[in-house]
Amino acid sequence: MLPPSSIQATPPAEPPAPSTGATHTHDDIEQVLISEEQLAERVRQLAAELRPLYAGSDLILVGVLKGAIMFMTDLARELRLPLEMDFMAVSSYGNAAQSSGVVRINKDLDTNIEGRNVLLVEDIVDSGHTLRYLLENLNNRNPASLRVCALLDKQAPRKADVPVEHVGFSIPNQFVVGYGLDYAEHYRNLPYIGVLKPAAYS
């Protein structure tokens, strides 16, 4: 398995300027941080970076439910490679706006990943607790390689040192929803990443 230190990290896109192009936003959204168009373009760029790494290999994408489902679906289409997809569901947030730090698996993989090239697809990395747990769990299953592709890297204090080789956007320490990300299971279907008004979760 490739150790994290041997993998060249991909720098995230510059923090996007707040989008003003949205014609309709949810009433609970303070601002659109990343537009639908910006998301689509960055997913295409990430797929172009990843494609040569996995061409001709036995690739499986492992998505973290439920937040990563839209990102992973779009990324898989843009990769244009033979691949398999599987999912894990973990919980650490519940309905709280802050991570509890306790992670548990609610749904495990259906596929044996031993000897396979695994790309773990995450929606957002903030404290690092969940990602560290997932990496330790998946490493114990002896994949041929294990990399992380996260849509968002939140500039919040890390409580766990975790490698993230491919990042879509670096964002401020704000509570964001949309494009799969939720608060209490709401807002996942918004086509953009938006900053949630504090009144919606306080």
SULKA-V585691 format. One line per field, one symbol per residue. phi: phi as a letter, one per 20 degrees, with the letter a starting at -180 (. if undefined). psi: psi as a letter, one per 30 degrees, with the letter a starting at -180 (. if undefined). A space follows every 10 residues. Layout:
phi->???
psi->???
//
This chain:
phi->.ffgfedffe fffggffgfd efebcffeef aeecfgffff fffffffffe gffdgmdedc edeefefeff fffffffffl cfbdcbccdc cbemdeedff nddceebefe dedgmdedde ddebdcfngf fgffffffff emffbbcdcd fcdeedgfdb ececfccfce cfecedbolo ecclmdmgef ececeefgff ce
psi->kkleffkkkk kllkkkkkkg fkfklkffke ljekleeeee eeeeeeeeee effgkgljkk kjkjkfegee eeeeeeefeh lkllklkkkl kfebglfkkf fkklkfklkf kkgkgljkjk jlekkdffee eeeeeeeeef ghleljlkjk ekjkilkkfk jkkjekkdkk lliljlllhf kljhglfegk flklkkkeff f.
//
